[in-house]
């Protein structure tokens, strides 16, 4: 028996001569496959869209979305094979490198002298094309903050929304005008000049938004960012030009630019006009499509669900287009431009493309836009469950600026033979839904008072409801409610409650059937909470939370989910997290007749996935010195129990319901509550005598494994005779 802490080896760039069947396990061949796939798909789409006279950037945007989770990425096997999470930093690095040089090429196309030649007319059109959609964007931001973007920082969110709606894609507009042979016409020159002014103003506003969203600690940070940006502009305006004039004098006209100057120029991402032909094909043809794929991998169009989401999407599109076109047309008419030309100018100024995508990506990465709220579905049987439940909600709320926690709390009430209860249930079950107890009449209820008090003290949104149903169909109310609310996890109370002597007693054994049915049919992950007084007998305020949470990790999908939930809890400043990973001694495993052959491909793959999950956890969570990770090498189940006891002096223990691997396989036996899994049964048994509350977690799968399903059917199943099948 030993305890140690190790760090897994990083992803290698190449195989270094090793023979391997899975070359995509290495960074270089994987990124080559990714680039080839991107180039083939985007070029095919560009060819198909050419008759519609669409610029190539449109094909690249569509290609990025198709390769992401919106389309092909819905197949997890493809996504994990071609775009695994560990490869994304390499892809993002190449994508942002391409973006860096693309912006330098955009700068080459900006002719500041042409702005002075077009005069006040272009300036007026540009200002109108910015101001009206920016103001409308501010109005839309308030609508979004009241619906899908609750909890975001108001200042940066308003600026990001305004910029995203008011900007004109200068590079895309230039290519459209060139293809339509309008670049040298009066309307083309006016559009280009106005778009240039628009772009400059938009980038200044974007820099302001980035500065505001940087830390949230001090206004001096935003001032420092502004001063550094101003100093950089002064440097580029007055110091760099003389250097390039000197370089231009040393290069004969009509001859290629010396390689030394090219390398020096690209090194500082500045350029002279002669460098365009050397750089443009490489950047726009190779690197830039990677940026669209990188953005597409972060975009899931399928997440737009429900009438509200689609309505808000239509609202944003209509406001952005009408504001841009209307503002431009209105000012153009005031400048005595004919209506047809004014309308054409408005449509041209409404051009969108890469720059808007850059704005949205920066806003998302900086926390300017909120992601979908994390939704949890808690169930409880009475007021006795409330203190632990509220303390668990407090521990689960996290601290991410761009994510809010929404809790749907369902009070489960058994349908009795009383006529009033039967009538209510009959009326509400016409559509298959439970009875939702709402309205002012319920305000005096102690449960609602407790939830309202907690909401006022935290940033958690709690929506309590009551479901009245027979025990035999209660699981349907839970599953249907969780699915309709798009919950990520259901929390169920254990059918046993704590007695005064510290032992668990089955007060309502019929609820065990409910838990088993939910575990089998749930549309999301499920956890069963064994309440031993987590947080005490009353709600602990956020500033007073001081809890130790332990995750017992053996391997497998359920343990991955338990670890992810523990990592979320670790974001709370009052939660200290300890992750204990149990590993079977290799010497014992090789000589044991009970153990599984670890050299089988599935077993090796499972261990590799476990290592990746642990490595990701270390990278994100272990930066905080209050959190710890421990590896414990054991020889048998007895040493596992000993290790659990050593780490049981905590407030809450998280464990997967069905851990996987040879160590757990050797511990399976008939148990009183097989729905709790082998480790969960250990934690609730009187022999082990653990004082902490326990949360047994099951990750969502479309089909549970054979062993997992068998444990939910009947108590007489002898689990040692059952094998495991892979979860889908």
N, C-alpha and C positions, 0 to 999 in steps of 0.2 A: 504494500500500500504506500502510495506517495502522492504528494501534492506538488504541482508545478504550473507555471504559466509560460506558454509558448506563443510565438507569432508565426502564422503560415507564410510560406514563400509567395512572393508576388508573381503575377502572371508574366511568364517569360516572353521576350520579343520573338525569338525563333526557337526551333527544336534543337539547335546546336549539334546537328548530326544525329540526334536520337531518332530511332525508328518509331513512328507512331501512326496509328490509324486515324486519330482525331487531330489533324493538323490545325483545326480551328481552335484548339486549346491554346494556341500561341498567338501573340498580338499581331505580328507582321502578316502571316497568311490570312488571318481573319480580316484585317483592315483592307487587304487587297481584294478579298471576296466582296466586302461591303462596297468598296469603290466601284468595282466592276458591275455589281448589281445596280447601283445607283445610276451609273452612266448609261447602261443598257435601257433601263426603265425610262429615264428622263428623255433620252433621245427618241425612243419609240413614241412616247407621248407627244413630244414636240413635232414629230412627223405627222401624227394623227391630227394634231390641232393646227397644223400649218394651213389647211384650206380655210379655217375659220379666222385666219390672220391674227392669231394670238401669239404674243411674244414668248420666247423660250422660258422666261421666268414663270409663266403660268404653268407650263408643263412640269417645271421643277417643284413648284409648290404642291401640285396635285400628286406628283411622285412621292414627295416626302410624306404626305398624308396616307397614301396607299401602303407604303412600307411600314408605317407605324401601327399602333394598336387600333386605329380606326378601321382597318381592312385586313391586310395580310397578318398583322400582328395579333389579331384575334386568335390565331393558331399559336398557342404558347410554345409548342415544339419548335416552330420556325423562329419565333422571337428569341427563345433561349439559345438556339443554335447559331443564328446569323447576327443578332444584335443583343447578346447577353449583357447584363448590367455591368460586368467587369470590363467590357470593351468600350463602354460609352465615354469614359474620360479621354481615350485616344481619339475616338471619332469627334468629340466636341473640340479637342485641341486642333485637329486638322480643319474642322469647320470654321472655327473662330480665326484661324490663320488665314483661310480664304476670305473671310469677311473683312479682316484687317486690310488686305491688299485691294479688295473690291472697293472699299471706301476711299482708298487712295486714288483709284481709277476714277471714281465719281468726282473727286476733287479736281482731277485734270480737266473734266468737262465743264467745270464752272468758270465762266469768263466774267469776272467782276466788272470789266469795262463795258460789257454789253448791258449791264444793269443801269449804268448811267445814261446810255444811249436811249433806252426805252422810256426813261423819265418817270413822271408821276403816275402815268396810266398803269404801268406794270406794278408799281408799288401799291396803288389803290386796289387793284385786282387781287394782289397777293394778300394784303391785309384783310380784305373782305373774306377771302377764301380761308383765312385762318380764324378770324375773330368769331364769325357766326357759328361754324361747327364746334369751335372750342367752347363757346357759351352753351350750346346745346349739349355738348359732351358733359359739361358740369351738371346740367339738369339730369341727364341719364345716369350719371354716377350716383346721385342721390336715390334714384329708383333702384339701382342695383345694390346699393348698400343696405336698403331696406328689405331685400329679397335674398339673392344668391351670394352676396359679398359682405355678409355681416362680419363685423369685427376687424375690418381692414383699417389701416391708418388713413384717415380722411384726406389729409393734405396731399401726400404722394398719389393717392388713388385718383383724386380729381385731376391732377396734372397729367398723369398717364392716360386717363380717358380722353382728356382734351387734346393731347398731342396725337393719340392714335386716330382720332376722328378728323383732325384738321390738317394732317400732313398730306403732301402730294409726293408721289414716288417719282422723283426727278429722273433717275436713270431709266425707268420703265417708260416714262413720258417721252424722253428723248428718242428711244428706239421706236416707239409708236409713230412719232412725227416723221422719223426718217423713213419708215416703211411706207407711210402714206404720202410721202413726198411733200410734206408740209413744213419741213424744218426751216426752209429759207423764205417762207411766206410771212406776211405781216402777222397773221394770227399765230403762226408757229413761233416767231420770235417773241411775241408778247407772252405766249404760254410758257416758253422756256424761261424768260426773265422772271415772270411771276412765280414759277415753280422754284427757281433758284432762291428768291427771297423767302419763299415759304419754307424751303429746306433749311436755310440758315436759322430762321426763327424757331423751327421745330427742334433742331438740334440743341439750341440754347435752352429751350424749355425742357427738353429731355435731360440735359445735364443738371438742370435745377431739380427735376423730379428724382434723379438718382442721388443727388446730394441730400435731399430731404428724407429719402427712404433708407439712407445708409445705416444709421445706428439707432436713432431715436434717443440718444443720450444727451447731446448738447448741440445748440445752434451753431457753436463754433466749428463743428465738424463740417457743416454745410458751407460756412464762410471759407474754411480752409480749402475745400474742394473748388469753390468758385475762384479763389485767388490762384490756386495752382493751374486751373484751366486757363485763366487770363494770362498767366505768365507763359504758358505753353503757346498761346496764340501770338503773343508778342515775340517770342523766340522764333516762331515759324514765319512771322511777317517781316522781321528786321534783321535777323541773324542768318537764317538759312538761305534766303535769296541771293546774297552776294556770293555764297559758296557755290551755288549752282551756276551763276553767271560765269564764275571762274572756270568751272568744269566745261561749260558750253564753249568758251573761247579756246579751250585746249582740244576740242573735238572738231575736226574739219567738217564743214557743212556737206551733207549728203553721204557721209561715211558712217558706218555703225559706231555706236557709242562704245568706248573702251570698256572691257569687262570689269576692270577695277572700279570704274565709276558706277557701273550697274550694281555690283555687289554692295558698294558703299551706300548707294541710294536705297536699295531694298532693305538694307540693314536698319535704316532709320525710318522706313516707310514713307519716304518723300520722293518726289519724282519730277522729271522734266518731260516735256511732250514727246521726245524721241523714244521714251521707254514704253510707250503704250503697246506697240506691236509685240514687244518681248514678253510682256506680262499678261496682257488681256486674255489671250487664249488659254494660258495655264490657269488663271484665276477663275474666269467665267465658265470655262469648259470642264475643269476638274474639281477645284476646291469648293466653288460656290454651291454646286448641287448638294454637297455634303451638309451645308448649313441648313438647307431645306429639309433634308432627311433627319438631321439632328432635331429640328423643330417638330417635324412630323412624329418622331418617336415620343415627344412630350404631349402630343395632341391626340385626344380620343373623341372623335365626333359622336361616337355612340353614347357618350356620357350626357349628351343633351337629350333629356327625356322629360316627358310631361308637357302639358299645355303651357305652364308658366315659363319653362325654360325656352321653348320655341317662341313664345310670344315676346320674351325679352330679347332673343336673338333678332327677330324681325324688327323690333323697336330700334335696336342699336344700328342695324343696317340702314333702315329708313332715315333715321335722324342724321347719320353720317353722310349719306348721299344727298339728302335734301338740303342740309346745311351748307355743304360744300358747293353744290350746283346753284342753290338759291342765292347765296351770298355773292358768288362770282357773277352770276347773270345780272343781279340787281345793280351792282357797282358798275358793271360793263355798260349797262343801259344809261346810267348817269354820265358815263364818259362818252356818250353818243356813239357807241359801237352798235352796229345793226343787230337786230334780235337774233338772226340766224347765227351770226358770228359769236354773239354773246353766249348763246346756248352751246355752241360747239366748244367755246372756251371753258364754260362750266363743266361740260362732260370731260374735257381733257384734264382740267384741274382736279377732277375726282379720281384720277388714276391712282390705284393702290398697288403695292408690290412689296419688295424686300424690306424697305425702310420701316413700314408699318409692322412687319413681322419682327424686326429688330426691337422696336419699341415694346411690343407685347411680350417678347421673350425677356427683355430687361425688367419690365414691370413684374412679370411672374417670378423671375429669379430673386428680385429684390423685395418680394412680399407686397408689391403694390396691388396685386389682384388676389382675391381670395380663391382658394380651391374649394371644391365641394366640402361641406362640413362633415366631420367625422360623426357618424350617427351610431348610437348604441341603443339597444332595446332591453330595458330592465323589466323584469317581472317580480312581483312580490305578492304575498298572501295577506299581509296585515301590517299594522303600525309597528309591530315588533321588528320587522325587517328593515325599517327606515334608517336608523343610525348607521349601520354598516353599509347600507346601499348608498347613502349620501356621501359617506367618507370614501367609498370606492369611486364614486363619480368624481369627487374632488381630486383623488389621486390620478384619475384617468384623463383629466382635462388637458394635460400637456401645456406647453407655453409657446407653441408656434404662432407667429404673428399672422400667418396667412391661412390658419385653419382654426375653426371653431368646433366645439363639441356640442352636439344636440342629442339630448336624451329623451327617449319616449318611454315613459314609465307606465306599465300596465298593471293595474290592481286586479288580480284574478279572484273572482267570486264564483262559488259553486251555485249552479242553478238549482233552486229548491222547488218544492211542490206548490208553493204559494201562488195564487192566481195572478197577483200583481207582477211577480217576477216572470212568470210564464208569458204574460201579455207583452212585457217589454222585450223579452227575448224573441218572441214571435214576430213583432213589428220590425225589429232591426235585422233579423236573419233572412229577410226576403232577398237581400243582395249578398248574402253569405258573410256579412261583416258582424263583428261583435257589437255589443251595446257600448257606446261611448258616453260616459257620464260627464257632461259639461254644463256650463251655464252658471249663473250667479247663485243658484240654490246650493251648489257644492262648495262655495267659498268658505263656509263655516267648518268644513271637514278638516280634521287635524292633519290629514295627509297633504291636502292642498296648501294648508298654512305652512307646513314644513318645507314643501317644495318652493313656495313663493319666497320664503325667508332665505332659502339657500340661493335662489336666483339673484336676489338683491345683493348678496355677498360675493358672488362669483360671476364669471363670464359665460357660464353654462346655461343653455336654454333647455328647460325641462318642460315637457308636454305630457301631463298625466292624463290617463284614461282608465276606464273601468270596463272589464269584459266579464259578462255574466254568461256562463255556459256550463254544461255538464262536464264532469271530469273526463269522460270518454272522448269528448270533442274539444277540450280546452286547448290542446296542442294546435288545433287548426286556427284558433284565434291568435295564438302567439306567432305561428309561422306566417299567416296571412298579414298580420299587422307589421311584422318585421319586413316582409317583402314590399308592402305598400309604402313603407317609410324609408326604404332603401338602406336598412340598417347594416352595419358592417359586422356587428356581433350582438348575440342575444345572451343575457345574463340570467340564469335560472337559480332559484334558491334550492339548496339540498333538501330532501324530504325529511331529514333529521335535524333536530334543534338541540342546542347545548343545554344540559341540565346543570344544576347547581354544583354537582360533584365533578364537573368537567367532562362527563361522558356525553355521547350523542344519543338521542332518543327519537324514534320514529313517531312523531305526533300525528302526521297525516300520511300514512304509507301509500295512499292512493295517488299522491302527487308524484311518486316515483314513476308511475306509468306515463304521466304527462312529460316528465323529463326525458324518458327514453324515446317517446314519440317525436319530441322536438329534435333530439339528437339525430334521429333517422331522417326526418323530413325537412329540416331547417334550410332556408334559402341563403344562409350565411354562416359564419363561424358561431360556435356556441360554447359557453362556459357555465359550469355548475359551481356555485359559491357555497362552501361550507363555512358557516358563520360562527366564528369563535370570538366575536367582539372586535372586529377590525376597526381601529381608531377609537374604541371606547363606546360607552353607552349613549353618547350624544355627538352632534356634529362638531368636528374640529375645524376651526377657521383656517383659511389658507396660510396665514402668517404663522400659525402654531403647528402646522403639520410637521411631524418628525417621525417618519416611519422607515423601517427596514424591510425591503421586499427581496425575496430570494427566488430565483428561477432555477429549477432542477432540469438540466439538459442532458438527454440521452441520445437524441437523434430522431429524425422523421418529421413529417409535415406538421403534426400537432405540436411538437416541441418548437418548431420554427414559429408557429403562431403565438405560443406562450412567450417566447423570447421577444417577439415584436411587441406584444402587449406590455411586457416588462420594460422594454426600451421606451415606450411612450410614457409610462409612469415615471421613468428616470428623468424626463424633462421637467417634472415638478421640482422646484427648489427644495421642497421638504421631504423628498423621497430619495433614499439611498438604495442602490440596486447592487445585488450580489448574484452573479451567474456562476453556477457550479456545474461543470461538464464532467460526467462520469464516463471513463474509458476503460474497456476491458484490457487487462494485462495481456500483451501479445503472447507471452510464454505460456500462460494458462490457456489462452484460446487455441493455440496450436496443438495442445495435448489433450484438450477436453473432448469427450465424446458427445457432449450435449450441444456444444456451440455450433454455429452456422459457419460454413466455409466462407471466409472473408474475401477470398480471391475471386469469387464469382463476380461477373461484370456488374450486376445490379447492386450488389453489396458495395463494391468499390465506388460506383457512381453515387450511391446514397451517402457514403462517407465524404466524398468530394463536395457534394452539395451542402452537407453539414458544415464542412470547413469554410465554404464560401459564406454561409450565413453567419458563422461566428466571426469571420474576418470583417464582414460589413458592420457587425455590431461593435466590434472593437474600434473601428475607424470612427464611428459616429458617437458612441456613448462613453468610451473610456477616456476621453479627453478630460472629463470631470474626475478629479481625484477622489471624490466621494463614492464612485462606483468601482466595483471590483470584478475581476474574472478569475476563476480558479479552475484548473483541471485536476481531476482526482482519478488516479489509476487504481482500479480495484480488481480483485481476483474472483469474487463471487457475490451473491446476493446479500450475504451477511455483512460484508464490508460496505455495500451500498447503504444498508440500513444504518450502519455506524456513521457513514458520511452524512446521511440525511439528519441524523440526530445532532451532529456537530454544528450544522447550519440551520437548525430549527429554531434558534432563539431570535425570532424575527416577528414581524407583524402579519406578513402575508407570504404564502408560498404559491408560486405559479408552476404548473406542470402540465405537459401534454397528456391528453386522455389515452392515446394509444402510441406511446413511444415505439420507435423501431430500432432494430439492431440485435445482435447476438446476446448482449448483456441483458436486455429486457426479456428476450425470448426465453432465457434460462430461468426467469423469475415468474413466468406465468403459471397460475394455478387457479383452482376454483375459489371464488371469493363471494362474499355476501352481496356486494354491490358491483357486479362486473361492468356496469355502465360508467363507473368511475375510472376504469382502467387499472392496470397493475400497480402503478406508483400512487395513484389517487387512493386506492384501497389501503396501501401502507400508511398513508398520511392520516387516514381517519380511523385506523385500527387502535384499540386500547393498548395493545402490546407496545407499539412504537410511542404512543402518548405524546403527540405533537401539540403544543399549546397555540400555535399560530392558525389563523384562518387559512383556508385552502381554496384556490381557484383552479379547477380542472378544465383545460381548454381543448376544444376540438376544432381544427381548421376546416373550412368549408371545402367540400369536394362534391362533384356531381354524383359520384358513386363512392360509397364507403368501402373499405377493404372487407374481405370475407370475415376476418377475425373481429373487426369492429362491429359489423352488422350482427354477428352471432352473439356478441356480448349484450346486445340490446333486446334479444328475443326471449330468452328464458334463463333462469338461474341454474338449470341443470347442465348447462354446457360446460364441458371440461376443456378449458382453454389450452391445456398443454398438448392436446391432440390436434389442434388446429394450426394450419400454416397461415402465412400472410400472403395477400395478393396486393399488387401495387395499386395505389389510389390514382384515379384519373385526375 
